[in-house]
Amino acid sequence: VEKNDLVGRKVIVTAGGTREPLDPVRYIGNRSSGKMGYALAEAAKARGAQVTLISGPTKLKPPEGVAYVPVETAAEMRQAVLAEYQVADIVIKAAAVADYKPQQVALQKIKKAGDTLTLVLEKNPDILLELGQRKNQQILIGFAAETESLLEHAGDKLMRKNLDMIVANDVTQAGAGFNADTNIVKLLYRDGRIEEIAQMTKRELADVIFDKIQQIVKK
Ligand code: PMT
């Protein structure tokens, strides 16, 4: 059955991984495929929302009927999200954003020279932290991709970034995390509740996430 419970809602989803350029031909990236974020955008659209999908480069086709904003770097993603944040009802940050970027972007291709090459990186803005600080009416949902101490790290991000819920995936598990078609997650809430969600497709999980958001809205 098709639900229409997001009619009249404005939803922003970020997806994919950012790319931080080193020189004209190289970048620092990560293994995000965009599948989780695109599934969320598709689910929100199917439930009647007005959806903006802000995405790093992926091989995926944006779902029909969503406003699509392609970006590359964390700085571009930040600009795109902030441009629509104040009028959004629900913001979900499934993107894998680079925490650091090269301090210098070489204007020419870096030439092969010594046996080692040292890169100096500087911190990127934490977009989600900033959204949490500027939060008004929005329901703000983050993801946490962890390889150790899943609940501890995810719980810390939930509170520190002022989120309503965080979706924690242990990305070392088979069938979970980067590039998988399924995910296995735990949902953490501000009141300390933790819900374990069994393995399911990212599209199915997207609907579970919107069901949980609706419960938060009703409270
Ligand atoms: O794209 P797929 O291949 O389908 O993979 C899905 C996924 C593993 C990428 C996704 O499920 C996921 O976990 N996304 C978040 C990945 C991540 O960067 O997690 P993090 O723990 O480093 O960041 C925590 C949260 O802060 C995330 O919501 C992230 O979008 C946000 N963040 C992080 C750093 C930064 N500079 N700005 C941010 O907004």
Boltz pocket constraint, residues with backbone or C-beta under 6 A from the ligand:
constraints:
  - pocket:
      binder: B
      contacts: [[A, 15], [A, 16], [A, 17], [A, 31], [A, 32], [A, 33], [A, 34], [A, 35], [A, 36], [A, 37], [A, 74], [A, 93], [A, 94], [A, 95], [A, 96], [A, 97], [A, 98], [A, 99], [A, 124], [A, 125], [A, 126], [A, 127], [A, 128], [A, 129], [A, 141], [A, 142], [A, 143], [A, 144], [A, 145], [A, 146], [A, 157], [A, 167], [A, 169], [A, 171], [A, 177], [A, 178], [A, 179], [A, 180]]
      max_distance: 6.0
